[in-house]
Amino acid sequence: MLNQQSQLWTEKQVREYAQIKSRNKIYNAIAEGLPVIRTGRLVRFRPESVVAFFEGKEQSEAAN
């Protein structure tokens, strides 16, 4: 379990990956369906879910 926990990304790591400066944009992405893992007040993300979410978002924007 500890190993799995260490593989999760923090909000900061997601913002770095997606090149997002604003915390509000991350919360908007969560509202749009970015999968999260909540543990109390902590929010963590699976890296593969983050990549899939932003790749899908990029493809849908390219189609418009």
N, CA, C and O atoms as a printed pandas DataFrame, in Angstrom:
     atom_number atom_name residue_name chain_id  residue_number  x_coord  y_coord  z_coord
0              1         N          MET        A               1    0.825   -1.197    0.000
1              2        CA          MET        A               1    0.000    0.000    0.000
2              3         C          MET        A               1    0.865    1.256    0.000
3              4         O          MET        A               1    0.549    2.227   -0.687
4              5         N          LEU        A               2    1.937    1.243    0.752
5              6        CA          LEU        A               2    2.818    2.402    0.809
6              7         C          LEU        A               2    3.424    2.689   -0.559
7              8         O          LEU        A               2    3.535    3.849   -0.955
8              9         N          ASN        A               3    3.816    1.645   -1.282
9             10        CA          ASN        A               3    4.386    1.823   -2.609
10            11         C          ASN        A               3    3.372    2.455   -3.553
11            12         O          ASN        A               3    3.718    3.340   -4.336
12            13         N          GLN        A               4    2.130    2.010   -3.484
13            14        CA          GLN        A               4    1.088    2.566   -4.340
14            15         C          GLN        A               4    0.855    4.036   -4.002
15            16         O          GLN        A               4    0.660    4.851   -4.903
16            17         N          GLN        A               5    0.871    4.381   -2.735
17            18        CA          GLN        A               5    0.657    5.758   -2.304
18            19         C          GLN        A               5    1.770    6.665   -2.828
19            20         O          GLN        A               5    1.504    7.807   -3.201
20            21         N          SER        A               6    3.003    6.179   -2.863
21            22        CA          SER        A               6    4.114    7.011   -3.302
22            23         C          SER        A               6    4.072    7.274   -4.804
23            24         O          SER        A               6    4.746    8.183   -5.288
24            25         N          GLN        A               7    3.295    6.500   -5.543
25            26        CA          GLN        A               7    3.197    6.694   -6.980
26            27         C          GLN        A               7    2.126    7.706   -7.361
27            28         O          GLN        A               7    2.003    8.053   -8.536
28            29         N          LEU        A               8    1.365    8.175   -6.417
29            30        CA          LEU        A               8    0.326    9.156   -6.706
30            31         C          LEU        A               8    0.941   10.543   -6.820
31            32         O          LEU        A               8    1.939   10.853   -6.168
32            33         N          TRP        A               9    0.328   11.371   -7.661
33            34        CA          TRP        A               9    0.810   12.738   -7.848
34            35         C          TRP        A               9    0.061   13.697   -6.946
35            36         O          TRP        A               9   -1.112   13.498   -6.632
36            37         N          THR        A              10    0.757   14.732   -6.542
37            38        CA          THR        A              10    0.140   15.822   -5.802
38            39         C          THR        A              10   -0.445   16.819   -6.799
39            40         O          THR        A              10   -0.215   16.724   -8.004
40            41         N          GLU        A              11   -1.190   17.760   -6.280
41            42        CA          GLU        A              11   -1.739   18.821   -7.131
42            43         C          GLU        A              11   -0.612   19.576   -7.842
43            44         O          GLU        A              11   -0.727   19.916   -9.019
44            45         N          LYS        A              12    0.461   19.830   -7.121
45            46        CA          LYS        A              12    1.595   20.550   -7.707
46            47         C          LYS        A              12    2.202   19.771   -8.873
47            48         O          LYS        A              12    2.547   20.359   -9.898
48            49         N          GLN        A              13    2.332   18.467   -8.727
49            50        CA          GLN        A              13    2.890   17.652   -9.800
50            51         C          GLN        A              13    1.977   17.655  -11.027
51            52         O          GLN        A              13    2.455   17.663  -12.161
52            53         N          VAL        A              14    0.674   17.648  -10.799
53            54        CA          VAL        A              14   -0.275   17.707  -11.919
54            55         C          VAL        A              14   -0.159   19.051  -12.622
55            56         O          VAL        A              14   -0.154   19.116  -13.851
56            57         N          ARG        A              15   -0.066   20.120  -11.844
57            58        CA          ARG        A              15    0.077   21.450  -12.453
58            59         C          ARG        A              15    1.365   21.547  -13.259
59            60         O          ARG        A              15    1.381   22.154  -14.329
60            61         N          GLU        A              16    2.439   20.958  -12.761
61            62        CA          GLU        A              16    3.703   20.962  -13.502
62            63         C          GLU        A              16    3.576   20.165  -14.798
63            64         O          GLU        A              16    4.045   20.605  -15.848
64            65         N          TYR        A              17    2.944   18.998  -14.727
65            66        CA          TYR        A              17    2.764   18.173  -15.919
66            67         C          TYR        A              17    1.938   18.907  -16.975
67            68         O          TYR        A              17    2.292   18.923  -18.154
68            69         N          ALA        A              18    0.841   19.511  -16.538
69            70        CA          ALA        A              18   -0.084   20.167  -17.464
70            71         C          ALA        A              18    0.310   21.609  -17.765
71            72         O          ALA        A              18   -0.360   22.292  -18.540
72            73         N          GLN        A              19    1.385   22.062  -17.158
73            74        CA          GLN        A              19    1.866   23.436  -17.323
74            75         C          GLN        A              19    0.767   24.447  -16.991
75            76         O          GLN        A              19    0.487   25.373  -17.752
76            77         N          ILE        A              20    0.164   24.231  -15.832
77            78        CA          ILE        A              20   -0.905   25.094  -15.336
78            79         C          ILE        A              20   -0.379   25.836  -14.118
79            80         O          ILE        A              20    0.152   25.221  -13.193
80            81         N          LYS        A              21   -0.523   27.137  -14.116
81            82        CA          LYS        A              21   -0.037   27.925  -12.984
82            83         C          LYS        A              21   -1.102   28.128  -11.913
83            84         O          LYS        A              21   -0.783   28.225  -10.728
84            85         N          SER        A              22   -2.343   28.190  -12.318
85            86        CA          SER        A              22   -3.426   28.509  -11.394
86            87         C          SER        A              22   -4.010   27.253  -10.746
87            88         O          SER        A              22   -4.302   26.271  -11.427
88            89         N          ARG        A              23   -4.173   27.298   -9.438
89            90        CA          ARG        A              23   -4.822   26.187   -8.731
90            91         C          ARG        A              23   -6.277   26.066   -9.156
91            92         O          ARG        A              23   -6.825   24.964   -9.184
92            93         N          ASN        A              24   -6.903   27.181   -9.483
93            94        CA          ASN        A              24   -8.312   27.155   -9.884
94            95         C          ASN        A              24   -8.528   26.302  -11.127
95            96         O          ASN        A              24   -9.558   25.640  -11.252
96            97         N          LYS        A              25   -7.573   26.312  -12.038
97            98        CA          LYS        A              25   -7.723   25.516  -13.259
98            99         C          LYS        A              25   -7.690   24.025  -12.955
99           100         O          LYS        A              25   -8.344   23.241  -13.643
100          101         N          ILE        A              26   -6.946   23.627  -11.945
101          102        CA          ILE        A              26   -6.948   22.219  -11.542
102          103         C          ILE        A              26   -8.324   21.852  -10.998
103          104         O          ILE        A              26   -8.859   20.790  -11.315
104          105         N          TYR        A              27   -8.892   22.731  -10.180
105          106        CA          TYR        A              27  -10.217   22.445   -9.631
106          107         C          TYR        A              27  -11.278   22.455  -10.730
107          108         O          TYR        A              27  -12.260   21.717  -10.645
108          109         N          ASN        A              28  -11.093   23.276  -11.751
109          110        CA          ASN        A              28  -11.990   23.234  -12.910
110          111         C          ASN        A              28  -11.855   21.897  -13.636
111          112         O          ASN        A              28  -12.850   21.316  -14.068
112          113         N          ALA        A              29  -10.617   21.412  -13.768
113          114        CA          ALA        A              29  -10.394   20.119  -14.419
114          115         C          ALA        A              29  -11.041   18.994  -13.615
115          116         O          ALA        A              29  -11.594   18.057  -14.193
116          117         N          ILE        A              30  -10.977   19.081  -12.299
117          118        CA          ILE        A              30  -11.636   18.080  -11.454
118          119         C          ILE        A              30  -13.139   18.122  -11.699
119          120         O          ILE        A              30  -13.782   17.078  -11.805
120          121         N          ALA        A              31  -13.696   19.317  -11.788
121          122        CA          ALA        A              31  -15.131   19.463  -12.047
122          123         C          ALA        A              31  -15.501   18.916  -13.425
123          124         O          ALA        A              31  -16.622   18.449  -13.629
124          125         N          GLU        A              32  -14.557   18.973  -14.371
125          126        CA          GLU        A              32  -14.794   18.466  -15.724
126          127         C          GLU        A              32  -14.567   16.965  -15.831
127          128         O          GLU        A              32  -14.811   16.378  -16.886
128          129         N          GLY        A              33  -14.101   16.334  -14.753
129          130        CA          GLY        A              33  -13.973   14.885  -14.772
130          131         C          GLY        A              33  -12.588   14.325  -14.516
131          132         O          GLY        A              33  -12.395   13.114  -14.625
132          133         N          LEU        A              34  -11.621   15.159  -14.181
133          134        CA          LEU        A              34  -10.293   14.646  -13.839
134          135         C          LEU        A              34  -10.424   13.779  -12.588
135          136         O          LEU        A              34  -10.824   14.274  -11.535
136          137         N          PRO        A              35  -10.092   12.485  -12.691
137          138        CA          PRO        A              35  -10.252   11.590  -11.532
138          139         C          PRO        A              35   -9.293   11.944  -10.395
139          140         O          PRO        A              35   -8.115   12.218  -10.625
140          141         N          VAL        A              36   -9.805   11.934   -9.184
141          142        CA          VAL        A              36   -8.999   12.233   -8.003
142          143         C          VAL        A              36   -9.186   11.151   -6.957
143          144         O          VAL        A              36  -10.159   10.397   -6.977
144          145         N          ILE        A              37   -8.241   11.096   -6.056
145          146        CA          ILE        A              37   -8.340   10.239   -4.879
146          147         C          ILE        A              37   -8.295   11.180   -3.689
147          148         O          ILE        A              37   -7.310   11.889   -3.483
148          149         N          ARG        A              38   -9.352   11.181   -2.918
149          150        CA          ARG        A              38   -9.420   12.055   -1.744
150          151         C          ARG        A              38   -9.191   11.222   -0.489
151          152         O          ARG        A              38   -9.833   10.195   -0.270
152          153         N          THR        A              39   -8.266   11.693    0.316
153          154        CA          THR        A              39   -7.987   11.083    1.610
154          155         C          THR        A              39   -8.065   12.199    2.629
155          156         O          THR        A              39   -7.107   12.945    2.831
156          157         N          GLY        A              40   -9.213   12.304    3.265
157          158        CA          GLY        A              40   -9.417   13.443    4.152
158          159         C          GLY        A              40   -9.407   14.710    3.325
159          160         O          GLY        A              40  -10.179   14.840    2.375
160          161         N          ARG        A              41   -8.548   15.637    3.674
161          162        CA          ARG        A              41   -8.470   16.874    2.896
162          163         C          ARG        A              41   -7.412   16.822    1.801
163          164         O          ARG        A              41   -7.270   17.766    1.023
164          165         N          LEU        A              42   -6.672   15.724    1.741
165          166        CA          LEU        A              42   -5.654   15.567    0.705
166          167         C          LEU        A              42   -6.285   15.118   -0.606
167          168         O          LEU        A              42   -7.220   14.317   -0.621
168          169         N          VAL        A              43   -5.763   15.642   -1.694
169          170        CA          VAL        A              43   -6.207   15.250   -3.026
170          171         C          VAL        A              43   -4.988   14.710   -3.757
171          172         O          VAL        A              43   -3.958   15.380   -3.837
172          173         N          ARG        A              44   -5.105   13.499   -4.290
173          174        CA          ARG        A              44   -4.013   12.883   -5.034
174          175         C          ARG        A              44   -4.549   12.391   -6.374
175          176         O          ARG        A              44   -5.753   12.216   -6.557
176          177         N          PHE        A              45   -3.630   12.176   -7.297
177          178        CA          PHE        A              45   -3.999   11.817   -8.663
178          179         C          PHE        A              45   -3.152   10.641   -9.128
179          180         O          PHE        A              45   -1.967   10.557   -8.806
180          181         N          ARG        A              46   -3.761    9.735   -9.887
181          182        CA          ARG        A              46   -2.998    8.664  -10.526
182          183         C          ARG        A              46   -2.385    9.245  -11.799
183          184         O          ARG        A              46   -3.102    9.818  -12.619
184          185         N          PRO        A              47   -1.082    9.108  -11.973
185          186        CA          PRO        A              47   -0.430    9.698  -13.149
186          187         C          PRO        A              47   -1.061    9.272  -14.474
187          188         O          PRO        A              47   -1.227   10.096  -15.373
188          189         N          GLU        A              48   -1.412    7.993  -14.599
189          190        CA          GLU        A              48   -1.995    7.527  -15.862
190          191         C          GLU        A              48   -3.363    8.161  -16.117
191          192         O          GLU        A              48   -3.734    8.385  -17.270
192          193         N          SER        A              49   -4.107    8.449  -15.063
193          194        CA          SER        A              49   -5.401    9.121  -15.219
194          195         C          SER        A              49   -5.219   10.570  -15.649
195          196         O          SER        A              49   -5.987   11.091  -16.458
196          197         N          VAL        A              50   -4.204   11.206  -15.104
197          198        CA          VAL        A              50   -3.919   12.601  -15.463
198          199         C          VAL        A              50   -3.532   12.691  -16.935
199          200         O          VAL        A              50   -4.042   13.537  -17.668
200          201         N          VAL        A              51   -2.634   11.818  -17.358
201          202        CA          VAL        A              51   -2.182   11.822  -18.750
202          203         C          VAL        A              51   -3.360   11.562  -19.682
203          204         O          VAL        A              51   -3.531   12.268  -20.676
204          205         N          ALA        A              52   -4.168   10.562  -19.374
205          206        CA          ALA        A              52   -5.317   10.234  -20.221
206          207         C          ALA        A              52   -6.307   11.391  -20.276
207          208         O          ALA        A              52   -6.849   11.693  -21.339
208          209         N          PHE        A              53   -6.546   12.034  -19.150
209          210        CA          PHE        A              53   -7.496   13.148  -19.109
210          211         C          PHE        A              53   -7.028   14.291  -19.998
211          212         O          PHE        A              53   -7.795   14.795  -20.819
212          213         N          PHE        A              54   -5.781   14.699  -19.841
213          214        CA          PHE        A              54   -5.300   15.842  -20.608
214          215         C          PHE        A              54   -5.085   15.504  -22.083
215          216         O          PHE        A              54   -5.246   16.375  -22.938
216          217         N          GLU        A              55   -4.725   14.260  -22.397
217          218        CA          GLU        A              55   -4.630   13.864  -23.804
218          219         C          GLU        A              55   -6.010   13.872  -24.452
219          220         O          GLU        A              55   -6.159   14.322  -25.588
220          221         N          GLY        A              56   -7.008   13.384  -23.745
221          222        CA          GLY        A              56   -8.373   13.397  -24.263
222          223         C          GLY        A              56   -8.886   14.811  -24.444
223          224         O          GLY        A              56   -9.582   15.107  -25.415
224          225         N          LYS        A              57   -8.546   15.675  -23.519
225          226        CA          LYS        A              57   -8.959   17.076  -23.600
226          227         C          LYS        A              57   -8.292   17.752  -24.799
227          228         O          LYS        A              57   -8.916   18.541  -25.508
228          229         N          GLU        A              58   -7.032   17.433  -25.011
229          230        CA          GLU        A              58   -6.291   18.003  -26.138
230          231         C          GLU        A              58   -6.902   17.550  -27.462
231          232         O          GLU        A              58   -7.040   18.349  -28.388
232          233         N          GLN        A              59   -7.266   16.281  -27.554
233          234        CA          GLN        A              59   -7.861   15.754  -28.781
234          235         C          GLN        A              59   -9.234   16.362  -29.038
235          236         O          GLN        A              59   -9.578   16.654  -30.183
236          237         N          SER        A              60  -10.020   16.555  -27.984
237          238        CA          SER        A              60  -11.354   17.128  -28.176
238          239         C          SER        A              60  -11.263   18.598  -28.580
239          240         O          SER        A              60  -12.102   19.082  -29.340
240          241         N          GLU        A              61  -10.258   19.308  -28.083
241          242        CA          GLU        A              61  -10.070   20.704  -28.480
242          243         C          GLU        A              61   -9.599   20.796  -29.927
243          244         O          GLU        A              61   -9.963   21.732  -30.639
244          245         N          ALA        A              62   -8.793   19.834  -30.364
245          246        CA          ALA        A              62   -8.307   19.830  -31.740
246          247         C          ALA        A              62   -9.448   19.539  -32.717
247          248         O          ALA        A              62   -9.425   20.003  -33.857
248          249         N          ALA        A              63  -10.437   18.775  -32.272
249          250        CA          ALA        A              63  -11.569   18.430  -33.132
250          251         C          ALA        A              63  -12.512   19.616  -33.323
251          252         O          ALA        A              63  -13.256   19.665  -34.303
252          253         N          ASN        A              64  -12.485   20.563  -32.399
253          254        CA          ASN        A              64  -13.393   21.728  -32.499
254          255         C          ASN        A              64  -12.899   22.732  -33.458
255          256         O          ASN        A              64  -13.541   23.763  -33.657
